[in-house]
Amino acid sequence: MPIFRLTISHDDQLLGHFESDLPSAQQAIRKISASLSDSGYSLDLLVAHSERRLLESGPDGVRTISREPLFAPAPLEQYLDNAP
């Protein structure tokens, strides 16, 4: 399941981002985009294509310490036009 990150800017100032990995993430991106675009906010979409993991190896085996999604830019229009 992909992880979506929608970065939100206004007047060329980065305000933050919305990130979701839920099954309904694409629908959430669509709703947020519609609301914010109409209000003059600039939006960019990033989609995680893989992840970086920090692992620990010990006598009990290997365990994941942390994971970091690796995002790549994606065309927002593609996800707005293709309803699931």
N, C-alpha and C positions, 0 to 999 in steps of 0.2 A: 504494500500500500504506500503510495507516494506521500511525502511530506511537502506541504505547500507553505510558502512564506510570502506574504503580501507586504511590501514596504510602503509606507505612507508618508508623503511629503506635502508641504503646503508652502507656496512662495519660495521654492527652492531650499526649504529647510526640512531636513529629515525629522519626522515626528516619532517614528517607531515602526513596529511591524506586528502583524497578526500571523501566527503560525498554527497550523492544524495538521494532524495526521489521522483524524477520524474518518470513518467511511463516508461521511457526508461533507468532507472538507471542500470538495469542488463546489458543492451547493453553497456552502458558507462563503467561499471566495466570491461567488457570483453575487450573493446578496450584499456583502460588504462593498464590493466594487460598484454596484449600482447606486448605493446610498452615498458613498464618498465621492464618486466621480461627478455626480449631479451637484455636489456642494463645492466643487472647485479644487479638490485634492488630487495630487498626482500619485499614481500607483504603479508599482513594478512588481512583477511576479517572479519568484524563484522556486524551483522544484528540486528537491533532493534527489540526486542520481545515485548516491552511494553514501557510505558513512565511514568515519575513522573510529577505531575502537582502541581503548587502552585496556590491556589484559594483564592479569596477575597469574603467575604460575607458582603453585605451592604444592605441598604434600597432599592436599585434598583435591588437586586438579587445577584446571584453568577456569578463571572466572572473569567476567567483564567488570571493569572498574568504572568506565564511562564510555559514552559514545557521542559522536559529534556528526550530525548530518552534513554532507557536502553538497551545497546548492549550486545550481547553474541557472542563468536567466532563461526565462521561457516567455513566449508571447501570450500576454494576458488575454487578448482577443480570442485565441484558440480555445481557451478554457471557458470563456464566456459564451461562445457560439455553440459549443458541443455539450449540450445537456446530457447528463448520464441517464 
